[in-house]
Amino acid sequence: MKVTICEFPDEAARKKAAWNALVEHVAAEQPHVVVLPEMPFCEWIFVGDTVDRDLWRNAVADHDEMIHKFSSLACQMIMTSRPVERDGRRLNEAFVWSRTAGYQAVRCKWYLPDVPVARETLWFDQGDRNFSAISSGPLRAGFQLCSEIMFPEHAREIGFADAHLIAHPRASGSGQRWRAACEMSAVMSGCYLASANRRSHDRDLFTGGSWLFSPDAALLGETTAAQPFVTAEIVMAVAERAKTSYPRDMQRMYCGK
C-alpha cells in the first residue's frame, strides 16, 4: 500500500498551485492514502487575543469547498483535519475522506497549545481523548493532531487498537523535538507514522518537512520545499508483526493488553 505525505503552503495565494501540483503527483503515483497537514486549506489565523468571527467563517468555508474537490485526487483515502463548528463549539476535527464512504469524522483535538503563534485554547474548544483506531477497507488508522504527538501514551493506545498507521497532520516550526516525538510514536505504537506539515513562505511560522516512519522509526520518506510530496510503500503485515516485538510486547505484558 502506498502513502503520500504532503507539505502544503500556509499562504492562501499559494494554495491553488499547490493543490494542482498534488493532483498531478497523486495521478502519477496512485497512492492508497494521502495525508495532508493540519487544517491545510486556510491560512493560519489562530493567533491574537480575540476570535475574528469573519476569519473563522472563511476558514470553515475554505475547507468545505476543498473537500468537495477530493474526488479529483486519484487515491482511495485522504486523512487530515479541519476547523468545524458543531453545536456552537469550535473544533479542530480529524477526519477521513474515502472514495467509497465520503467524509467520516474521527475525533477532535484535545491537547490545545496556548502560545503566541497558536492561541488554540482561545480559538477552539477541547475535543475528546478517544484515540481509538478506525477501519477503512483493510487499513486501520488513528490520529494524533500536531501537539498531541507530545503525548506518546496515546500512540500506544492506537497501537493497542491494532492500527497500521498513525496520521499526524501538523502545523509546526523546526526542532529535533518534532522528529523525535514522531519517531517515538512510531516505536510506541508499532505503526507507520505519517506526519504532514505546513510550510510558510512569507512569514516565519511553519517550516515544512513531512515524514513517513516505519514502526521501528526508520525514515521512509521526507519532503522538502523543492519536493513537497513524497510517496512510499507501507506493508500492513509489518505493522501487524511489530505489535508482537519489542517494546510493544513488553507494553502489552505490563499494561494487560
For each residue, the residues with C-beta under 8 A, 3 or more apart:
1: 32 33 138 139 233 234 235 236
2: 29 30 31 32 33 231 232 233 234
3: 31 32 33 34 35 165 192 194 212 231 232 233 234
4: 25 26 29 31 33 34 35 75 229 230 231
5: 35 194 195 196 210 211 212 221 223 229 230 231 232
6: 22 34 35 36 37 40 196 210 223 228 229
7: 37 196 197 198 199 208 209 210 223 225 228 229
8: 15 18 22 36 37 40 196 198 199 228
9: 14 15 18 198 199 200 201
10: 14 43 44 171 198 199 200 201 202 203 205 206
11: 14 15 43 200 201 202
12: 15 42 43
13:
14: 9 10 11 17 18 201
15: 8 9 11 12 18 19 40 41
16: 19 20
17: 14 20 21
18: 8 9 14 15 21 22 228
19: 15 16 22 23 66 69
20: 16 17 23 24
21: 17 18 24 25 228 229
22: 6 8 18 19 25 26 34 73 229
23: 19 20 26 27 72 73 74
24: 20 21 27 28
25: 4 21 22 28 29 229 231
26: 4 22 23 29 30 31 34 73 74 75 229
27: 23 24 30 74
28: 24 25
29: 2 4 25 26 231
30: 2 26 27 74 75
31: 2 3 4 26 34 75 231
32: 1 2 3 75 76 77 139
33: 1 2 3 4 75 76 77 78 79 139 141 165 194
34: 3 4 6 22 26 31 73 75 77 78 79
35: 3 4 5 6 78 79 80 167 168 169 194 195 196 210
36: 6 8 40 78 79 80 169 196
37: 6 7 8 40 80 169 170 171 196 197 198 210
38: 80 81 92 145 146 169 170 171 196 198
39: 42 59 63 80 81 82 83 92 169 171
40: 6 8 15 36 37 66 80 169 198
41: 15 62 63 65 66 82
42: 12 39 45 58 59 62 63 83
43: 10 11 12 59
44: 10 47 117 171 198 200 205 206
45: 42 52 55 56 59 123
46: 118 119 120 122 123 124
47: 44 116 117 118 119
48: 52 119 122
49: 119 122
50: 122
51: 56 90 122 123
52: 45 48 55 56
53: 56 57
54: 57 58
55: 45 52 58 59
56: 45 51 52 53 59 60 83 85 90 123
57: 53 54 60 61
58: 42 54 55 61 62
59: 39 42 43 45 55 56 62 63 83
60: 56 57 63 64 82 83 84 85
61: 57 58 64 65
62: 41 42 58 59 65 66
63: 39 41 42 59 60 66 67 82 83 84
64: 60 61 67 68
65: 41 61 62 68 69
66: 19 40 41 62 63 69 70
67: 63 64 70 82 97 103
68: 64 65
69: 19 65 66 72
70: 66 67 73 78 97
71: 99
72: 23 69
73: 22 23 26 34 70 78
74: 23 26 27 30
75: 4 26 30 31 32 33 34 78 99
76: 32 33 98 99 100 137
77: 32 33 34 96 97 98 99 136 137 139
78: 33 34 35 36 70 73 75 96 97 98
79: 33 34 35 36 94 95 96 141 143 167 169 194
80: 35 36 37 38 39 40 94 95 167 169 196
81: 38 39 92 93 94 95 109 143 145 169
82: 39 41 60 63 67 92 93 95
83: 39 42 56 59 60 63 90 91 92 93 124
84: 60 63 90 91 92 93
85: 56 60 88 89 90 91
86: 89 91 93
87:
88: 85
89: 85 86 125
90: 51 56 83 84 85 123 124 125
91: 83 84 85 86 108 109 124 125 127
92: 38 39 81 82 83 84 108 109 112 120 124 127 145
93: 81 82 83 84 86 105 106 107 108 109 127
94: 79 80 81 105 106 107 108 109 143 145 167 169
95: 79 80 81 82 103 104 105 106
96: 77 78 79 103 104 106 134 136 141
97: 67 70 77 78 102 103 104
98: 76 77 78 101 102 104 136 137
99: 71 75 76 77
100: 76 137
101: 98 104 136
102: 97 98
103: 67 95 96 97
104: 95 96 97 98 101 134 136
105: 93 94 95 108
106: 93 94 95 96 134 142 143
107: 93 94 127 128 130 131 132 143
108: 91 92 93 94 105 126 127 128
109: 81 91 92 93 94 112 120 124 126 127 145 146 148
110: 126 127 128 129 148
111: 145 147 148 150 151
112: 92 109 120 121 124 126 147
113: 118 120 121 146 147
114: 118 119 120 121 122
115: 118 119
116: 47 119
117: 44 47 173 205
118: 46 47 113 114 115 171
119: 46 47 48 49 114 115 116 122 123
120: 46 92 109 112 113 114 123 124
121: 112 113 114 124
122: 46 48 49 50 51 114 119
123: 45 46 51 56 90 119 120
124: 46 83 90 91 92 109 112 120 121 127
125: 89 90 91
126: 108 109 110 112
127: 91 92 93 107 108 109 110 124
128: 107 108 110
129: 110 154
130: 107
131: 107 142 143 144 154 157 158 161
132: 107 142 157 158 161
133: 140 141 142 158 161 162 163
134: 96 104 106 140 141 142
135: 139 140
136: 77 96 98 101 104 139 141
137: 76 77 98 100
138: 1 236
139: 1 32 33 77 135 136 164 165 236
140: 133 134 135 161 162 163 164 165
141: 33 79 96 133 134 136 163 164 165 166 167
142: 106 131 132 133 134 157 158 161 163 165 166 167 191
143: 79 81 94 106 107 131 148 166 167 168 169
144: 131 148 149 151 154 155 158 166 167 168 185
145: 38 81 92 94 109 111 148 168 169 170
146: 38 109 113 149 168 169 170 171 172
147: 111 112 113 150
148: 109 110 111 143 144 145 151 154
149: 144 146 152 155 168 170 178 181 182 185 195
150: 111 147 177 181
151: 111 144 148 154
152: 149 155 156 181 184 185 188
153: 156 157 188
154: 129 131 144 148 151 157 158
155: 144 149 152 158 159 166 184 185 186 188 189 191
156: 152 153 159 160 188 189 251 255
157: 131 132 142 153 154 160 161
158: 131 132 133 142 144 154 155 161 163 166 189 191
159: 155 156 162 163 188 189 190 191 243 248 251
160: 156 157 251 252 255 257
161: 131 132 133 140 142 157 158
162: 133 140 159 240 243
163: 133 140 141 142 158 159 166 189 191 239
164: 139 140 141 191 192 234 236 239 240
165: 3 33 139 140 141 142 191 192 193 194 234 239
166: 141 142 143 144 155 158 163 185 186 189 191 192 193 194
167: 35 79 80 94 141 142 143 144 194 196
168: 35 143 144 145 146 149 182 185 193 194 195 196
169: 35 36 37 38 39 40 79 80 81 94 143 145 146 196
170: 37 38 145 146 149 178 195 196 197 198
171: 10 37 38 39 44 118 146 197 198 205 206
172: 146 175 178 197 198 206 207
173: 117 178 205 206 207
174: 178 207 209
175: 172 178
176: 179 180
177: 150 180 181
178: 149 170 172 173 174 175 181 182 195
179: 176 182 183 211
180: 176 177 183 184
181: 149 150 152 177 178 184 185
182: 149 168 178 179 185 186 193 195 211 213
183: 179 180 186 187 193 213 217
184: 152 155 180 181 187 188 217
185: 144 149 152 155 166 168 181 182 188 189 191 193
186: 155 166 182 183 189 190 191 192 193 213 214 215 216 217
187: 183 184 190 215 216 217 247
188: 152 153 155 156 159 184 185 247 248 251
189: 155 156 158 159 163 166 185 186 193 215 248
190: 159 186 187 215 239 242 243 245 248
191: 142 155 158 159 163 164 165 166 185 186 215 239 242
192: 3 164 165 166 186 212 213 214 215 220 234 239
193: 165 166 168 182 183 185 186 189 211 212 213
194: 3 5 33 35 79 165 166 167 168 210 211 212
195: 5 35 149 168 170 178 182 210 211 212 213
196: 5 6 7 8 35 36 37 38 80 167 168 169 170 210
197: 7 37 170 171 172 206 207 208 209 210
198: 7 8 9 10 37 38 40 44 170 171 172 205 206 208
199: 7 8 9 10 206 207 208 209 225 228
200: 9 10 11 44 203 204 205 206 207
201: 9 10 11 14
202: 10 11
203: 10 200
204: 200
205: 10 44 117 171 173 198 200
206: 10 44 171 172 173 197 198 199 200
207: 172 173 174 197 199 200
208: 7 197 198 199 223 224 225 228
209: 7 174 197 199 222 223 224
210: 5 6 7 35 37 194 195 196 197 222 223 230
211: 5 179 182 193 194 195 219 221 222 223
212: 3 5 192 193 194 195 219 220 221 222 230 232 234
213: 182 183 186 192 193 195 217 218 219 220
214: 186 192 217 218 220 234 238
215: 186 187 189 190 191 192 238 239 242
216: 186 187 242
217: 183 184 186 187 213 214
218: 213 214
219: 211 212 213 222
220: 192 212 213 214 232 233 234
221: 5 211 212 230 231 232
222: 209 210 211 212 219 230
223: 5 6 7 208 209 210 211 227 228 229 230
224: 208 209 227 228
225: 7 199 208 228
226:
227: 223 224 230
228: 6 7 8 18 21 199 208 223 224 225
229: 4 5 6 7 21 22 25 26 223
230: 4 5 210 212 221 222 223 227
231: 2 3 4 5 25 29 31 221
232: 2 3 5 212 220 221
233: 1 2 3 220
234: 1 2 3 164 165 192 212 214 220 238 239
235: 1 238 239
236: 1 138 139 164 239 240
237: 240 241
238: 214 215 234 235 241 242
239: 163 164 165 190 191 192 215 234 235 236 242 243
240: 162 164 236 237 243
241: 237 238 244 245
242: 190 191 215 216 238 239 245 248
243: 159 162 190 239 240 248 249 252
244: 241 248 249
245: 190 241 242 248 249
246: 249 250
247: 187 188 250 251
248: 159 188 189 190 242 243 244 245 251 252
249: 243 244 245 246 252 253
250: 246 247 253 254
251: 156 159 160 188 247 248 254 255 257
252: 160 243 248 249 255 256 257
253: 249 250
254: 250 251
255: 156 160 251 252
256: 252
257: 160 251 252
